[in-house]
Amino acid sequence: MSSTPQFGLNAPQRDAVKYMDGPCLVLAGAGSGKTRVITQKIAHLIEQCGYDPKTIAALTFTNKAALEMQERIAKLLQQPKQAKHLTVSTFHSLGVKILRQEANAVGLKDRFSIMDSDDCFSLVQDLAITTDKQLIRQIQTSMSLWKNGLIDPETAIREAKDEDEAQAARIYRSYVATLSAYQAVDFDDLIRLPVELFRNNEEVRDKWQRRLRYLLVDEYQDTNTCQYELVKLLVTGVGKKPMFTAVGDDDQAIYAWRGATVENLKTLQVDFPDLKVIKLEQNYRSTTRILQAANTVIANNPKLFDKSLWSEHGLGDPITVLGMLDDEQEAEQVAIMLSSHRFERRAKFSDYAILYRGNHQARVIEKALRRERIPYTISGGQSYFDRAEIKDIISYLRLIANCDDDPAFIRAVTTPRRGVGQATLEVLGAFSGQWQCSLFEAVFKGGIEAKLPERQLEPLRRFCDFINQLESRASRPGPSGSGENAAAVLDDMMKEIHYEGYLYDNFDDRAAQSKWQNVLDFTMWLKEKGNGGKERDGEPKNLLELTQMVALMTMLEGQDEDPDAVRMSTLHASKGLEFPHVFLVGVEEGILPHKGEPDAPLDVVAARIEEERRLMYVGITRAQRTLQITWCKKRKRAGESVHCDPSRFIKEMKLDEGDAVPTEAEKITPQDRLARLKTLLATPK
């Protein structure tokens, strides 16, 4: 008997799973079981509708969500191994899959390179001839929005509103040309190039439409123009009925700043007139009070689709709104209240989240949590391996382990500078594309002398000889049979590349010292691992084995089980998560909603406020059982204390008089808390 999908679904969920007459939009409110609908529908497609798992694709926005989805599908299927044949991935992973198979059709070699954000930053820095990091990031953001909006460089130049935008567009043109010469793509190209390919090559598009017969899209409201176009190209064809299910929530569209557009929900109805719309309004997460507050806040936004969340979890605890004197008192009181509440509820630290609008709010809260000895984790914090100086060193190790790693080659050969510039790399990239070989191999390939003069070729070959020598030593059998001692090879590499001098030449002394210390710590850690660990409990490793270990760690980092710790997170990073108890801090005008540009047009201001309101809605609906909101009368900004007003969103929550809504925080001292704990301990369970 099939396990799909008769049980455990409410009526709208069941309708969404079983609908097979064409395109379907499932409006899934917060906590309404959207992942269950997607996984049950995939099981239904396979076991009831006879779809081959290889012809089904489910697209989402994070690798974690994709992995969780695939695991849940496997548990639903009578033959769990069928789940392995599904395409369950992010948009970008699907883009990579398409480009790997169709590289020649888009003018790329089979082993094209994918540049990471740091590689792209360095390239823009060279093209813009500036070291102004803020300006470089602004140009990168503009280029990303252009690519996601399917706007080519010439159009961007033609439509520029001022000279700054025109200059960014000209850099965009050079950037695209340079990536092409490098035989490389950036993150945005992973979707843009397949879209352009499908638009221009009907044969390839038809092949992929036959390969992917049914498409499911999670978090549809977060799609940008390019992602929507990819979906449309995959599901529409002459004489072909569009077969897809998009699942999303217009009330949780909070990523306009990175190109996502809620307009895609409107466009979906225009492009697919037969679209079936199904609403999921029963919330399985939160109490009625929390949902009422969320509903009344979001009701102030214009609605594409009317929707109101409800729950069977009962009325629940009152929502409290606490006004604080300043941000230090706010942090102190949140820490004390959290500690006391946890003891009273016999809860775990991991049951709690502290959510805020911007990362700058976190530092003072961290200090307070440390004082109270409350363990915490921060979502979105920078990985150790993501630090630029660590990635610089890793690029050398990657190249020693695999000389065909083009992004590692580009990073290593230009950091530190050694007489190899952008013009040289463009010629080398074009030559490697012509011969379908790596950049490293192209340096020694016959015919390169006709493309590059000796003065440009000599530093390339000197660098490659250096890498070859290190590779030979790293893989040469040593006393243990595993290669020369990793520490010796690593020390010689660091001495030769003069990385410390590079840091002090390019950063102020304090920053250079900090970065160099990170490098020393990293290389020392590598040496210890090479020797089998501090306590010699592991096997000795040569440099090649260490590089593989580091590569695996960077991929798996963050996949460990969550510790018992309070989660600190921005509201954006909290989307998709839920917690029994939530503290939403800094809910003030100028923070939430964010201040924005003071001279922006009225329509831009209105759109910003609507998105900030959706962000408030996301914050409220993270809470399952209790929600406490704080704001400050004064807050330090740029070293000065400024007056603050409570956010308009607090008033929009329309909390009942019966709910405890004090305007001033009750000052809970450690002595008060101790007295309460003694009372609790004396109370029979």
C-alpha positions as CSV (number, residue, x, y, z in Angstrom):
1,M,0.0,0.0,0.0
2,S,1.3,3.4,-0.9
3,S,2.2,5.9,1.9
4,T,1.3,8.8,-0.3
5,P,-0.5,11.1,0.5
6,Q,-3.8,10.1,2.2
7,F,-2.9,10.7,5.8
8,G,-1.6,13.6,7.9
9,L,-2.7,16.3,5.5
10,N,-5.5,18.9,5.9
11,A,-7.9,19.5,3.0
12,P,-6.0,22.3,1.2
13,Q,-2.7,20.4,1.6
14,R,-4.4,17.4,0.1
15,D,-5.8,19.4,-2.8
16,A,-2.3,20.9,-3.5
17,V,-0.7,17.4,-3.5
18,K,-3.3,15.8,-5.8
19,Y,-3.7,18.7,-8.3
20,M,-2.3,17.5,-11.6
21,D,-4.3,19.4,-14.3
22,G,-1.6,22.1,-15.0
23,P,0.3,24.9,-13.2
24,C,-0.4,25.3,-9.5
25,L,0.5,28.1,-7.0
26,V,0.3,27.1,-3.3
27,L,0.2,30.1,-1.1
28,A,1.7,28.7,2.1
29,G,1.5,30.9,5.1
30,A,4.2,30.8,7.8
31,G,4.2,27.4,9.6
32,S,1.5,25.9,7.3
33,G,3.4,22.8,6.3
34,K,4.7,23.8,2.8
35,T,7.7,21.3,2.9
36,R,5.2,18.5,3.7
37,V,3.2,19.4,0.6
38,I,6.2,19.4,-1.6
39,T,7.6,16.1,-0.4
40,Q,4.2,14.4,-0.4
41,K,3.5,15.7,-3.9
42,I,6.8,14.3,-5.2
43,A,5.9,10.9,-3.6
44,H,2.5,11.2,-5.2
45,L,4.0,11.9,-8.6
46,I,6.2,8.8,-8.4
47,E,3.9,6.3,-6.8
48,Q,0.4,7.4,-8.0
49,C,1.1,9.2,-11.3
50,G,3.9,7.0,-12.6
51,Y,6.6,9.7,-13.0
52,D,10.2,8.5,-13.3
53,P,12.1,10.2,-10.4
54,K,14.8,11.3,-13.0
55,T,12.2,13.6,-14.6
56,I,11.2,15.5,-11.4
57,A,13.1,18.6,-10.1
58,A,12.5,20.4,-6.9
59,L,14.2,23.8,-6.6
60,T,14.9,25.7,-3.4
61,F,17.3,28.3,-2.1
62,T,19.7,26.6,0.3
63,N,21.6,23.3,0.2
64,K,20.4,22.6,3.7
65,A,16.7,22.8,2.6
66,A,17.4,20.6,-0.4
67,L,19.1,17.9,1.7
68,E,16.3,17.9,4.2
69,M,13.7,17.7,1.4
70,Q,15.5,14.7,-0.2
71,E,15.7,12.9,3.2
72,R,12.0,13.4,3.8
73,I,11.1,12.2,0.4
74,A,13.1,9.0,0.8
75,K,11.1,8.2,4.0
76,L,7.8,8.6,2.1
77,L,8.7,6.3,-0.8
78,Q,8.1,2.5,-0.8
79,Q,11.5,2.3,-2.6
80,P,13.6,4.9,-0.7
81,K,16.5,4.5,-3.2
82,Q,14.3,6.3,-5.9
83,A,14.9,9.6,-4.0
84,K,18.6,9.5,-5.2
85,H,17.4,9.9,-8.8
86,L,15.5,13.1,-8.2
87,T,16.9,16.5,-8.9
88,V,16.5,18.2,-5.5
89,S,18.8,21.2,-5.5
90,T,19.2,25.0,-5.4
91,F,18.6,27.0,-8.5
92,H,22.4,27.5,-8.8
93,S,23.1,23.8,-8.5
94,L,20.7,23.1,-11.3
95,G,22.5,25.8,-13.3
96,V,25.8,24.2,-12.7
97,K,24.4,20.8,-13.9
98,I,23.1,22.4,-17.1
99,L,26.3,24.3,-17.8
100,R,28.5,21.3,-17.2
101,Q,26.6,19.3,-19.8
102,E,26.1,22.2,-22.2
103,A,29.4,24.1,-21.8
104,N,30.3,24.1,-25.5
105,A,26.9,25.6,-26.4
106,V,27.6,28.6,-24.2
107,G,31.3,29.0,-25.3
108,L,32.9,27.5,-22.3
109,K,35.4,24.7,-21.9
110,D,34.2,21.6,-20.2
111,R,36.2,22.4,-17.1
112,F,35.2,26.0,-16.7
113,S,35.9,27.7,-13.4
114,I,33.4,29.1,-10.9
115,M,34.8,32.3,-9.3
116,D,33.9,32.8,-5.6
117,S,33.0,36.2,-4.2
118,D,36.6,37.1,-3.1
119,D,37.9,36.3,-6.6
120,C,35.2,38.5,-8.2
121,F,36.0,41.3,-5.7
122,S,39.6,41.3,-6.7
123,L,38.7,41.4,-10.4
124,V,36.4,44.4,-9.9
125,Q,39.0,46.1,-7.8
126,D,41.5,45.8,-10.7
127,L,38.9,47.0,-13.3
128,A,37.7,49.9,-11.2
129,I,41.3,50.9,-10.3
130,T,40.3,51.6,-6.7
131,T,40.8,50.2,-3.2
132,D,37.6,51.7,-1.9
133,K,35.9,48.5,-0.6
134,Q,32.5,50.2,-0.3
135,L,32.6,51.4,-3.9
136,I,33.7,48.0,-5.1
137,R,30.8,46.3,-3.3
138,Q,28.4,48.8,-4.7
139,I,29.6,48.0,-8.2
140,Q,29.3,44.3,-7.5
141,T,25.8,44.7,-6.2
142,S,24.8,46.7,-9.4
143,M,26.3,44.0,-11.6
144,S,24.5,41.3,-9.7
145,L,21.2,43.1,-10.1
146,W,21.8,43.6,-13.8
147,K,22.6,40.0,-14.3
148,N,19.6,38.8,-12.3
149,G,17.4,41.2,-14.2
150,L,18.8,39.8,-17.5
151,I,20.2,43.3,-18.4
152,D,23.4,43.1,-20.6
153,P,26.3,45.6,-20.3
154,E,25.3,47.6,-23.4
155,T,21.8,48.1,-22.1
156,A,23.1,49.0,-18.6
157,I,25.3,51.7,-20.2
158,R,22.5,53.0,-22.3
159,E,20.0,53.2,-19.4
160,A,22.4,54.6,-16.8
161,K,20.8,57.4,-14.8
162,D,24.1,59.3,-14.0
163,E,27.8,59.1,-14.5
164,D,28.4,56.9,-11.5
165,E,26.0,54.3,-12.8
166,A,27.5,54.6,-16.3
167,Q,30.9,54.0,-14.9
168,A,29.7,50.9,-13.1
169,A,28.1,49.7,-16.3
170,R,31.4,50.2,-18.2
171,I,33.2,48.2,-15.6
172,Y,30.4,45.6,-15.9
173,R,31.2,45.3,-19.6
174,S,34.9,44.8,-18.9
175,Y,34.0,42.3,-16.1
176,V,31.9,40.1,-18.4
177,A,34.6,40.2,-21.1
178,T,37.3,39.3,-18.6
179,L,35.3,36.3,-17.2
180,S,34.8,35.1,-20.7
181,A,38.5,35.3,-21.4
182,Y,39.2,33.4,-18.1
183,Q,36.7,30.7,-19.2
184,A,35.1,31.4,-15.9
185,V,31.6,32.2,-14.5
186,D,30.4,33.9,-11.3
187,F,27.5,32.9,-9.1
188,D,24.9,34.9,-11.0
189,D,26.1,33.4,-14.3
190,L,25.0,30.0,-13.1
191,I,21.4,30.9,-13.8
192,R,21.8,33.7,-16.4
193,L,23.8,31.6,-18.9
194,P,21.3,28.7,-18.9
195,V,18.5,31.2,-19.4
196,E,20.3,32.7,-22.4
197,L,21.1,29.2,-23.7
198,F,17.4,28.1,-23.5
199,R,16.2,31.4,-25.2
200,N,18.6,31.0,-28.1
201,N,18.9,27.2,-28.6
202,E,15.5,25.5,-29.0
203,E,17.1,22.0,-29.4
204,V,18.9,22.2,-26.0
205,R,15.7,23.7,-24.4
206,D,13.6,20.9,-25.7
207,K,16.1,18.3,-24.4
208,W,15.9,19.7,-20.9
209,Q,12.1,20.0,-21.0
210,R,11.9,16.3,-21.9
211,R,14.4,15.5,-19.1
212,L,12.5,17.5,-16.4
213,R,8.8,16.7,-16.9
214,Y,7.6,18.1,-13.6
215,L,9.0,21.1,-11.6
216,L,8.4,22.1,-8.0
217,V,9.7,25.5,-6.7
218,D,10.0,26.2,-3.0
219,E,10.0,29.8,-1.6
220,Y,8.7,31.1,-4.9
221,Q,8.4,34.6,-3.6
222,D,12.2,34.8,-3.3
223,T,12.8,34.3,-7.0
224,N,14.3,37.1,-9.1
225,T,13.6,37.8,-12.8
226,C,16.3,35.4,-14.0
227,Q,15.2,32.5,-11.8
228,Y,11.6,33.0,-12.9
229,E,12.6,33.0,-16.6
230,L,14.5,29.7,-16.1
231,V,11.4,28.2,-14.6
232,K,9.2,29.4,-17.4
233,L,11.7,28.2,-20.1
234,L,11.7,24.7,-18.5
235,V,7.9,24.3,-18.3
236,T,6.6,26.0,-21.5
237,G,6.9,24.7,-25.0
238,V,4.8,24.3,-28.2
239,G,2.0,21.8,-27.5
240,K,3.3,21.3,-23.9
241,K,1.0,21.7,-20.9
242,P,3.0,23.5,-18.2
243,M,3.4,21.1,-15.3
244,F,4.7,22.7,-12.1
245,T,3.9,23.6,-8.5
246,A,5.2,26.8,-7.1
247,V,5.0,27.2,-3.3
248,G,5.5,30.6,-1.7
249,D,4.1,33.4,0.5
250,D,3.8,37.0,-0.6
251,D,3.8,38.0,3.0
252,Q,7.3,36.7,3.5
253,A,9.0,38.4,0.5
254,I,12.0,40.1,2.2
255,Y,14.8,39.9,-0.3
256,A,14.2,42.8,-2.8
257,W,17.6,44.1,-1.9
258,R,19.2,41.1,-3.7
259,G,16.9,41.2,-6.7
260,A,14.0,39.0,-5.6
261,T,10.7,40.4,-6.7
262,V,7.2,39.7,-5.4
263,E,5.9,40.8,-8.8
264,N,6.7,37.3,-10.0
265,L,3.5,36.2,-8.2
266,K,1.5,38.6,-10.3
267,T,3.4,37.6,-13.5
268,L,2.7,34.0,-12.8
269,Q,-1.1,34.6,-13.2
270,V,-0.5,36.5,-16.4
271,D,1.8,34.0,-18.0
272,F,-0.3,31.0,-16.9
273,P,-4.0,32.0,-17.1
274,D,-5.0,28.5,-16.0
275,L,-3.0,28.8,-12.8
276,K,-4.7,27.0,-9.9
277,V,-4.3,28.9,-6.6
278,I,-4.5,27.0,-3.3
279,K,-4.1,28.7,0.1
280,L,-2.6,27.1,3.2
281,E,-3.8,29.1,6.2
282,Q,-3.7,26.6,9.1
283,N,-0.5,27.3,11.1
284,Y,1.0,24.3,12.9
285,R,3.6,26.4,14.7
286,S,2.3,29.3,16.8
287,T,-0.4,30.2,19.4
288,T,-3.4,32.3,18.4
289,R,-2.2,35.5,20.1
290,I,1.0,35.4,18.0
291,L,-0.9,34.7,14.8
292,Q,-3.4,37.5,15.5
293,A,-0.5,40.0,16.0
294,A,1.1,38.8,12.7
295,N,-2.2,39.0,10.8
296,T,-3.0,42.5,11.9
297,V,0.5,43.8,11.1
298,I,0.6,42.4,7.6
299,A,-3.0,43.5,6.9
300,N,-1.5,47.0,6.5
301,N,0.2,45.9,3.3
302,P,-1.6,45.8,-0.1
303,K,-2.5,42.2,-0.7
304,L,-2.0,40.1,-3.9
305,F,-4.0,37.3,-2.2
306,D,-6.1,37.5,1.0
307,K,-4.9,35.1,3.6
308,S,-5.2,34.8,7.4
309,L,-3.3,32.4,9.5
310,W,-5.1,30.4,12.3
311,S,-4.1,27.8,14.7
312,E,-5.4,25.0,17.0
313,H,-2.7,25.6,19.6
314,G,-4.9,27.8,21.8
315,L,-4.7,31.4,22.9
316,G,-1.2,31.2,24.4
317,D,0.8,33.6,26.6
318,P,0.4,37.4,26.1
319,I,2.9,39.1,23.9
320,T,4.9,41.6,25.9
321,V,6.4,44.9,24.7
322,L,9.1,46.4,26.9
323,G,10.4,49.9,26.6
324,M,14.1,50.2,27.7
325,L,16.1,53.2,28.6
326,D,19.0,52.4,26.3
327,D,20.6,49.5,24.4
328,E,22.8,48.4,27.3
329,Q,19.7,48.0,29.6
330,E,17.9,46.2,26.7
331,A,20.8,43.7,26.4
332,E,21.1,43.2,30.2
333,Q,17.4,42.7,30.7
334,V,17.0,40.4,27.8
335,A,19.8,38.2,29.2
336,I,18.3,38.2,32.7
337,M,14.7,37.6,31.5
338,L,15.9,34.8,29.2
339,S,17.8,33.1,32.0
340,S,14.9,33.4,34.4
341,H,12.3,32.2,31.8
342,R,14.4,29.2,30.9
343,F,14.6,28.1,34.6
344,E,10.9,28.6,35.1
345,R,9.9,26.7,32.0
346,R,12.6,24.0,32.5
347,A,13.6,24.7,28.9
348,K,16.8,24.4,26.9
349,F,18.9,27.3,25.7
350,S,18.3,26.2,22.2
351,D,14.6,26.9,22.7
352,Y,15.4,30.6,22.6
353,A,16.2,33.0,19.8
354,I,17.1,36.7,20.0
355,L,16.3,38.4,16.6
356,Y,17.3,41.8,15.4
357,R,17.3,43.9,12.2
358,G,21.0,44.4,11.7
359,N,24.3,42.7,12.8
360,H,25.4,45.9,14.4
361,Q,22.9,45.2,17.2
362,A,24.5,42.0,18.2
363,R,27.7,43.1,20.0
364,V,26.1,44.6,23.1
365,I,23.8,41.6,23.4
366,E,26.7,39.2,23.1
367,K,28.5,41.0,26.0
368,A,25.3,40.6,28.2
369,L,24.9,36.9,27.4
370,R,28.6,36.3,28.3
371,R,28.2,38.1,31.6
372,E,25.2,35.8,32.4
373,R,27.1,32.8,31.1
374,I,24.5,32.0,28.5
375,P,25.8,30.0,25.6
376,Y,24.9,31.3,22.1
377,T,25.5,30.9,18.4
378,I,25.3,33.6,15.8
379,S,23.6,32.8,12.4
380,G,25.4,34.2,9.4
381,G,28.7,34.6,11.2
382,Q,31.8,34.4,9.0
383,S,33.3,31.0,8.7
384,Y,37.0,30.7,9.7
385,F,37.7,29.3,6.2
386,D,36.0,32.3,4.6
387,R,38.5,34.8,5.8
388,A,40.4,36.3,2.8
389,E,43.8,35.6,4.2
390,I,43.0,32.0,4.9
391,K,41.5,31.5,1.4
392,D,44.7,33.0,-0.1
393,I,46.8,30.3,1.6
394,I,44.2,27.6,0.7
395,S,44.4,28.6,-2.9
396,Y,48.1,27.6,-3.0
397,L,47.3,24.3,-1.3
398,R,44.4,23.6,-3.8
399,L,46.7,24.3,-6.7
400,I,49.4,22.0,-5.3
401,A,46.8,19.3,-5.0
402,N,45.2,19.9,-8.4
403,C,47.0,22.1,-10.9
404,D,43.8,22.2,-13.1
405,D,42.0,24.3,-10.4
406,D,41.6,27.5,-12.4
407,P,40.1,29.7,-9.7
408,A,42.9,28.7,-7.3
409,F,45.5,29.4,-10.0
410,I,44.1,33.0,-10.6
411,R,44.0,33.7,-6.9
412,A,47.4,32.3,-6.1
413,V,49.2,33.8,-9.1
414,T,47.9,37.3,-8.3
415,T,48.2,37.2,-4.4
416,P,50.8,38.5,-3.7
417,R,51.4,40.3,-7.0
418,R,54.2,38.8,-9.0
419,G,54.1,40.7,-12.4
420,V,51.0,38.8,-13.7
421,G,48.3,41.2,-14.5
422,Q,44.7,41.1,-15.9
423,A,45.8,41.5,-19.5
424,T,48.2,38.5,-19.2
425,L,45.4,36.4,-17.6
426,E,42.9,37.4,-20.3
427,V,45.3,36.2,-23.1
428,L,46.1,33.0,-21.1
429,G,42.3,32.4,-20.5
430,A,41.5,32.7,-24.2
431,F,44.4,30.4,-25.1
432,S,43.2,27.7,-22.6
433,G,39.7,28.0,-23.9
434,Q,40.9,27.4,-27.4
435,W,42.8,24.3,-26.4
436,Q,40.3,23.1,-23.7
437,C,43.0,22.9,-21.1
438,S,43.6,24.4,-17.6
439,L,45.3,27.8,-17.2
440,F,48.3,26.0,-15.6
441,E,48.6,23.6,-18.5
442,A,48.3,26.5,-21.0
443,V,51.5,28.1,-19.5
444,F,53.6,25.2,-20.9
445,K,51.6,24.5,-24.0
446,G,53.2,24.9,-27.4
447,G,52.1,28.1,-29.2
448,I,51.7,30.2,-26.1
449,E,54.9,32.1,-27.0
450,A,53.1,33.5,-30.0
451,K,50.4,34.9,-27.7
452,L,52.5,36.3,-24.8
453,P,55.9,38.1,-25.0
454,E,58.7,36.7,-22.8
455,R,58.3,39.5,-20.2
456,Q,54.7,38.3,-19.5
457,L,55.4,34.6,-19.9
458,E,58.5,34.4,-17.7
459,P,56.7,35.2,-14.3
460,L,53.9,32.8,-15.2
461,R,56.4,29.9,-15.8
462,R,58.5,30.8,-12.8
463,F,55.3,30.6,-10.6
464,C,54.2,27.3,-12.2
465,D,57.7,25.8,-11.7
466,F,57.5,26.8,-8.0
467,I,54.1,25.0,-7.7
468,N,55.4,21.9,-9.5
469,Q,58.4,21.7,-7.1
470,L,56.0,22.0,-4.1
471,E,53.7,19.3,-5.6
472,S,56.7,17.0,-6.1
473,R,57.8,17.4,-2.5
474,A,54.3,17.1,-1.1
475,S,53.7,13.8,-2.9
476,R,57.2,12.3,-2.6
477,P,57.3,9.3,-0.3
478,G,58.9,10.1,3.0
479,P,60.0,8.1,6.0
480,S,56.4,7.2,6.8
481,G,55.6,6.4,3.2
482,S,53.1,9.3,3.1
483,G,55.2,12.1,1.5
484,E,57.7,14.7,2.8
485,N,56.9,16.3,6.1
486,A,54.0,18.7,5.6
487,A,55.5,21.3,8.0
488,A,58.7,21.6,6.0
489,V,56.9,22.0,2.7
490,L,54.5,24.5,4.2
491,D,57.3,26.6,5.8
492,D,59.2,26.8,2.5
493,M,56.0,27.8,0.6
494,M,55.2,30.6,3.1
495,K,58.8,31.8,3.0
496,E,58.8,31.9,-0.8
497,I,55.5,33.8,-1.4
498,H,56.4,36.6,1.1
499,Y,52.8,36.8,2.3
500,E,53.6,38.7,5.5
501,G,55.2,41.5,3.5
502,Y,52.2,41.6,1.2
503,L,49.8,42.1,4.1
504,Y,51.8,45.0,5.6
505,D,52.1,46.6,2.1
506,N,48.3,46.5,1.5
507,F,46.7,47.0,5.0
508,D,47.3,49.2,7.9
509,D,49.6,47.8,10.6
510,R,46.7,46.7,12.9
511,A,44.8,44.9,10.2
512,A,47.9,43.3,8.8
513,Q,49.0,42.1,12.2
514,S,45.6,40.5,12.8
515,K,45.5,38.8,9.4
516,W,49.1,37.5,9.7
517,Q,48.2,36.1,13.1
518,N,45.3,34.2,11.5
519,V,47.6,32.8,8.9
520,L,50.2,31.7,11.6
521,D,47.4,30.0,13.5
522,F,46.1,28.3,10.4
523,T,49.5,27.0,9.3
524,M,50.3,25.9,12.9
525,W,47.0,24.0,12.9
526,L,47.9,22.4,9.6
527,K,51.3,21.3,10.9
528,E,49.8,19.8,14.0
529,K,47.3,17.8,11.8
530,G,50.2,16.8,9.6
531,N,52.0,15.3,12.6
532,G,48.9,13.4,13.6
533,G,47.4,16.0,16.0
534,K,48.5,17.5,19.3
535,E,48.3,14.2,21.1
536,R,49.5,12.1,18.1
537,D,46.1,10.3,18.1
538,G,45.7,10.6,14.3
539,E,47.7,9.3,11.3
540,P,50.5,11.7,10.0
541,K,49.4,13.4,6.7
542,N,51.3,14.9,3.9
543,L,50.4,18.3,2.4
544,L,48.1,16.8,-0.3
545,E,46.1,14.8,2.3
546,L,45.9,18.0,4.5
547,T,44.5,19.9,1.5
548,Q,41.8,17.3,0.9
549,M,40.9,17.4,4.6
550,V,40.6,21.2,4.5
551,A,38.4,21.1,1.4
552,L,36.1,18.6,3.1
553,M,35.9,20.7,6.2
554,T,34.9,23.8,4.3
555,M,32.1,21.9,2.6
556,L,30.8,20.3,5.7
557,E,31.3,23.2,8.1
558,G,28.1,24.1,9.8
559,Q,26.4,20.7,9.3
560,D,27.0,19.5,12.8
561,E,24.0,19.2,15.1
562,D,23.0,22.5,16.7
563,P,24.4,22.9,20.2
564,D,22.3,23.7,23.2
565,A,22.7,27.4,22.8
566,V,20.6,30.5,22.3
567,R,20.3,31.5,18.6
568,M,21.2,35.1,17.8
569,S,20.2,36.0,14.3
570,T,19.2,38.8,12.0
571,L,15.6,38.7,10.9
572,H,16.6,37.9,7.3
573,A,18.7,34.9,8.5
574,S,15.9,33.6,10.7
575,K,13.5,33.0,7.9
576,G,12.5,29.3,7.7
577,L,13.4,28.7,11.4
578,E,11.2,28.5,14.4
579,F,11.7,28.7,18.2
580,P,9.5,28.1,21.2
581,H,10.5,31.4,22.7
582,V,11.6,34.6,20.8
583,F,13.0,38.0,21.9
584,L,12.6,40.5,19.1
585,V,14.8,43.4,20.0
586,G,15.4,47.0,18.7
587,V,11.9,47.4,17.3
588,E,12.2,51.1,16.7
589,E,11.7,53.6,14.0
590,G,14.9,53.9,12.0
591,I,15.8,50.2,12.7
592,L,12.6,48.3,12.0
593,P,11.5,49.8,9.7
594,H,15.0,50.6,8.5
595,K,15.7,54.3,7.9
596,G,16.4,54.1,4.2
597,E,17.4,56.9,1.9
598,P,16.0,60.3,3.2
599,D,15.4,61.8,-0.3
600,A,13.9,58.7,-1.9
601,P,10.8,59.1,-4.0
602,L,7.5,58.3,-2.3
603,D,6.9,55.1,-4.2
604,V,10.3,53.8,-3.2
605,V,9.7,54.7,0.5
606,A,6.3,52.9,0.4
607,A,7.8,49.8,-1.2
608,R,10.5,49.8,1.5
609,I,8.0,50.1,4.4
610,E,6.0,47.3,2.9
611,E,9.1,45.0,2.8
612,E,10.1,46.0,6.4
613,R,6.5,45.2,7.5
614,R,7.0,41.7,5.9
615,L,10.2,41.4,7.8
616,M,8.3,42.2,11.1
617,Y,5.8,39.6,10.1
618,V,8.6,37.0,9.6
619,G,10.0,37.9,13.1
620,I,6.7,37.5,14.8
621,T,5.9,34.2,13.1
622,R,9.2,32.6,14.2
623,A,7.7,32.3,17.7
624,Q,5.9,29.2,18.7
625,R,4.9,29.9,22.3
626,T,6.1,33.2,23.6
627,L,7.1,36.5,22.1
628,Q,8.8,39.4,23.8
629,I,9.5,42.7,22.0
630,T,11.8,45.4,23.1
631,W,12.6,49.0,22.1
632,C,14.8,51.7,23.5
633,K,14.3,55.3,24.3
634,K,17.9,56.0,23.5
635,R,20.4,54.1,21.4
636,K,24.1,54.6,20.7
637,R,24.8,55.3,17.0
638,A,28.3,56.2,15.8
639,G,29.3,56.8,19.4
640,E,26.5,59.2,20.1
641,S,23.3,58.7,22.1
642,V,20.2,59.4,20.0
643,H,16.5,59.6,20.8
644,C,14.3,56.6,19.5
645,D,10.6,56.0,19.1
646,P,8.8,52.7,19.2
647,S,8.2,51.2,15.7
648,R,4.9,51.8,14.0
649,F,4.7,48.1,13.7
650,I,4.1,47.7,17.5
651,K,1.0,49.8,17.3
652,E,-0.1,47.9,14.2
653,M,-0.1,44.6,16.2
654,K,-3.2,45.9,18.1
655,L,-2.5,44.0,21.2
656,D,-5.5,43.5,23.5
657,E,-5.8,45.4,26.7
658,G,-5.8,42.0,28.4
659,D,-2.3,41.3,27.2
660,A,0.4,42.6,29.5
661,V,1.9,45.4,27.4
662,P,4.1,47.6,29.8
663,T,5.8,50.6,28.3
664,E,8.6,50.5,30.8
665,A,10.8,47.5,31.5
666,E,10.5,46.0,34.9
667,K,14.0,46.2,36.3
668,I,14.9,42.6,37.2
669,T,18.0,42.5,39.4
670,P,20.1,39.4,40.1
671,Q,18.7,39.5,43.6
672,D,15.1,39.5,42.3
673,R,15.9,36.6,40.1
674,L,17.5,34.6,42.9
675,A,14.4,35.2,45.1
676,R,12.1,34.0,42.2
677,L,14.2,30.9,41.7
678,K,14.1,30.0,45.4
679,T,10.3,30.3,45.3
680,L,10.2,28.0,42.3
681,L,12.4,25.5,43.9
682,A,10.2,25.5,47.0
683,T,7.0,24.9,44.9
684,P,6.0,21.3,44.5
685,K,5.9,20.0,41.0
